[in-house]
Amino acid sequence: MLPITGVPETIARGMAGFRDLFCRGQGFEHVSRYVTGLILSANKTLQGIDELQVWDHDQPSRRAMHEAVFEAGWDSQALIQQHRTQVARDHRGRGREVISLDWTLAHHERGPHIFGVDQAYDDVQRRMTRFQTVVTAVISNRSVIDGLDVVGQEPKSLKEEMAYLAATLEDIYEQMEEARRRVLELLYHRQHQLEYRQRTEIAWDIVQQIEEEGQFPQAHYAFDNGVLHLELTRYIESRGKHWVSEVECSRHIQWYGQWCRVDMVAAELKREHPESFRSISVHCRHGEKKPFWVFTKTVRLKRYGRKRLVIAHEKADLTDAPRFLVTDALHWESGRVIETWSYRWASEIFHEFGKQVIGLEAAQVRKEEAVTRHFCLSCVAQSLVQRAPACVSTSER
């Protein structure tokens, strides 16, 4: 790996908009070199990035970079807000844009003491593993994909605490010290319950910040059933915007006066009225046309009220598993609903790119603020890579 002798011109231009957030120029240079390392270094930990640095003056210690990036007094929230302001310029007047809300797992096999790391069963890898649960907001159009925010979820062992409280319950506490200790255990458990933030609550907070800043006035929202939440949808609608979400097959809708599972309704339509699925061609995010066979109708969902339901098949014989989409935009036709939903997969691209290219899950720092800063700088690095000039290679290498 070639050494890092300075901040490349492309990265320096992109980082120039953040200069006013840092008091000292030396600290800002350390941060810029750290972002350079997130893009160029094979080992994207602080140690790996620092080992590549070559200075034209006395070599500073690794502690200097650690302090400048993770401990200095700059505001990570102000940085991510400034980042959203900068990327918003490339999304105005570029056609359809959609904000995708999603969550992913950032694996840390050797970092049990890192903030937010929990040990649980990973359904993808099919084994117990350590990871952070990370909620993301990503905006995309046909040209670029930019991360707007990345927030780690702090795990709480609420089930284990409840099991302990149930196992240690006694009918009578004769000693005052025993009663006092029991009351403290209950109060701590209640405190942990109040501090715990679910993924849907984190996503709602992110959306509130984005909407209050007003940088993306034309962007609608797309997410899956893991993020779908009543308060989130009501807030999006109150801002005059629309949302599209996938719902689980067990979701109940009102069908001819009765509450039925949506998958049972789809099975009945396919069996009794296959002609109700009409063929359409949808322009997806990359501009390619993709055929779908869809049924759409305005239905009523419990708690959510009247929404437009779209049942979409990708095969003409309807033998594939259908996808169930719901939106508050009752006037949208099925093609527009599916097209908006296709932008939701931009978050998957952001997750993959972030983990493999810019070290989203490579940080070995323990404190919450340090992890938050690494996530913010990873978002900045991802946007800088997209905007770097590049030439088409004529060789396979």
Secondary structure, 3 states (H helix, E strand, C coil): CCCECCCCHHHHHHHHHHHHHCCCHHHHHHHHHHHHHHHHCCCCCHHHHHHCECCCCCCCCHHHHHHHHHHCCCCHHHHHHHHHHHHHCCCCCCCCCEEEEEEEEEECCCCCCCCCEEEEEECCCCEEEEEEEEEEEEEECCCCEEEEEEEEECCCCHHHHHHHHHHCCCCCCCCHHHHHHHHHHHHHHHHHHHHCCCHHHHHHHHHHHHHHHCCCCCCEEEECCCCCCHHHHHHHHHCCCCEEEECCCCCEEEECCEEEEHHHHHHHHHHHCHHHCEEEEEECCCCCEEEEEEEEEEEEECCCEEEEEEEEECCCCCCCCCEEEEECCCCCCHHHHHHHHHHHHHHHHHHHHHHHCCCCCCCCCCCHHHHHHHHHHHHHHHHHHHHCCCCCCCCCC
